[in-house]
Amino acid sequence: MPSNVGRQSKNWQLSVLMPVYNEEETVEQIIKDVLAVALDSELIVVDDGSTDTTQARLQSLGDTYGDRLKIIYAPYNVGKGSAIRIALSHATGDVVVIQDADAEYDPRDFVPMLERIKEGAAVVYGTRLSADALRLNNEGHARVRKDKFYLARRLLPWLTNLLFQTKITDEATCYKMFRREVLQSIRLRCERFDFCPEVTAKIAKRGYQIYEVPIHYQARTVDQGKKIGWRDAWDAVAALIKFRFVD
């Protein structure tokens, strides 16, 4: 296995995979924020059949970012998991990470996550729920504790750890980072938000350790455009149980 010195000297490229559906209020800013991070990166946006002005806003970016920005338009709403797989098929970086198109996550957290990959990890999750993460932004995380999804966020890592003998604090986090060849080697089938538990289950069953890095998080409400609901939480539970026993 190569030494850590060799890993650090490598010029690592990051491919950011961003599914987008009806995010007209945030999509331009999040693209700007992702590409402003001081990393060698490319951003692959898949518009998932948006029906608001998201497509027009993406088209207006034109060639602003050159080869660093790839925009793909799905012909209809295929679902988050499908959109991520489309983006992955266009990725060329050594490492891939998933980025939502809202304003809940801070792309600057890619830097410490990528450092963990450089040190030898194959899979790194950005946790919103570890003790260190909760200290990063007391005001934002006070809202996280009070929103209706908090119990589901706590249930999913507990169930994951029970089923797969992992030791993670945040299974449902958007920020999942992988060496590209690791993610591409796994057969992924889920089309909606159940992509997250599917990939976690299959990574764990392959024997990869999931490392965690604390990240910043500002939860938004349904009124602000949050799309995930209780149905998705129960689908995630069902997916974890299903993929414990089937591939």
N, C-alpha and C positions, 0 to 999 in steps of 0.2 A: 504494500500500500504506500502511495506517495507520502512524503513527510508534510507536516503542516507548513514548513517554510516554502515548499513547492506550491502548495495551495494558495498561500498568501501572495506569491509573486505572479500568479496567473491573472490574466485580464478577464475577469468574470463579466459576462453580459447577462442582464436580467430582462426577461420577457414578462411584461405585465398583461394579464388577461382580464379584459373588462367587458362583461355582459352589460348591456344597457337596455332598459325598457321604460319609456315615458319618464325621463329624468331631465326635462327641459330647464328646470331651475338650477341644476347643479352640474350638468355634464361638461360644459365648457370650462368651468373653474377646476373641476377635478382632473381633467386632462392637463390643464396648465400646471396644476400642483404635482401630478405624477412626473411630468417631464422636466420639472424644475429641480427634482431631487438630483444631487450630484453623484449620479451613477451612470455607467455605460448601460443604457436601457433602451428598449423598444416597447411601445404601447400598442396592443392589438385590441381594438374596440369592435365588438359585434353588436350592432343595433338589432334588438330582438323583436322586430316588427312594431316599433313605437307608433302610436297613433296621435301623439301631440306634436310639438315642434322640434322634438329631439333630432330627427333626421335632418331637418333644415339647418339646425345649429351645427351638426357634425359636418354637413356639406360646406358650410360657410368657412370652416377651418382650412379647407383646400389643401394647399401645399405648405401651410405655415410651419410644420415641423419636419418636413421632408420624409426621409426613410424611417424616422423614429416613430411615426404614427401610421398605423394601418387601420383602415376603417372598412368593415365588412357589413353588408346589409342582409340580414335574413329575410326571406320572402314573406314570412309570417311569424307569429309568436311561437317559437320552438321550445321555450323554457330556459331557465338559467343554466341547468346542467348541460343541455345541448349547445347553448351558446358558448359555454366554456370549452367544450370539446372542439367546436369550430375554431375558436381562437387558438387553442393548443396546436391544432394542425398547421397553423401559420407561424408558430413560434420558432425562432432560431437561436435564442439565448441558451446559455449553459444552465440557467436557473429560471423557473417560472413561478409567478405569484399571482393570486387572484385579487382583484380590486373591484369593489362595488362602485357604482357611478353616483352614489350619494355623498353626503358630507360627514358621514359618521366616523370614518377612519382617516388617519394622517399618513400619507405616503412616505413621510420622512422616517417612519418606523421601518421601512424596508432596509435602511442602513444597518441597524443592529441585527436584524434577522439575517441579512446576507452575510454579515460577519460570522454568524454561527455556522452557516453553510461552508464558508471558507475554512473554518476550523475543523471541518470533517463531517458535519451533520448532513444527512440526505433529505430530511424533512424537518421543517421548523414552522410552528404555529405561533401567531401573535395572540397572546392571551389578554383578555379584558378583565379577567376574574381572579387572577392570582393576587396575593397580598401586595406585591410590588406594583402590579398594574392598578389596583384600586387606589394606591397612593399617588399615582401620576396626576390625577385630575379629580380632586375630591368633589367638586361641584357636579361635573359630568357623571361621575359614578354614583352620586347620590340619586340622580335621576334613573340610572340603570337599575339600582336596587328597588326602586318604586314602580317601575313600569310592569305591564302585565306579562312580559316575556321573561322576567327574571327567574322565576321558578323553573321554566323550561330550560333556560341556559344552565342552571345548576343540575337539573336532572340529566341532561345529555352527557356531560363528562362523567358523572357518577355511573351511568349505565355503560358507557364505553369502557371505563376502567374495570367494571365488573365482568363484562363479556370478553374483553380482549387483553386483560392484564396490563393495560397501559397506566400511565400516571400523568394525566393531563387535567387541566382546570377549565378548559374552554374548547369544547368540541365544535360548537356552532360558529366560531369566529370566521369571518370572511378571509382574514389574512392567513392563508395557507401557502407555504413556500416549499418548493421541491426542486431537487436536481431534475432537469427536464427528462432525462432518460428514465428516471424512476417513475414519473407520472405517466410517460408515454408507454411504459411497459405493462401498465395495468388496464385491463378491459373495464371501461366505464360505460354504464348503460342508463343511469338515471337522467331524467330530462328536466326536473324541476329543482326545488330547493333541497331535495333529498340527495343531490350530488354530494353535499358535505358529509353526511354520515356514510354514504357509500365509499367515498375515497378514504375516509378515516378507517373504516372497517378493513378495506382491502390492503391499505398500507400496513396496518397492525398485523394482519394475517400473514403478510410477507415477511414479518420479522423486523421491520424498520422501527427504530426508536423515534418517537415524536418529541422533539425538543420544543420548549416554549420560551418566548421572549415577551416581556410585558410591553403593551402598546397603549397608545392614547385612544380614547373612544368617547364620542359625543352622541348619545342615542337620540334618534329623532322619533317623532310620533306618527301615528297613522295620518293625522291631519297634515303633517309635513311631507307625506308621500311614502311612508314605510309600507311595504307590500306584504311582508311575511305575516302569517296569522297562526292561530291555534291549529288549524288543519295541518300546516307545515310542520309544527312541532310534533304532532302525533305521527305524521308521515316519517319524520326523522327517527322517532322511537321504533316504529315498525321496520324501517330500513336497517337500523343497527341490529335488531334481532334477526332479521332475514339474512343479512350478510355475514352473521356469525356462523351460519350453517350452510350457505350456498355461495358460489362465486359469481 
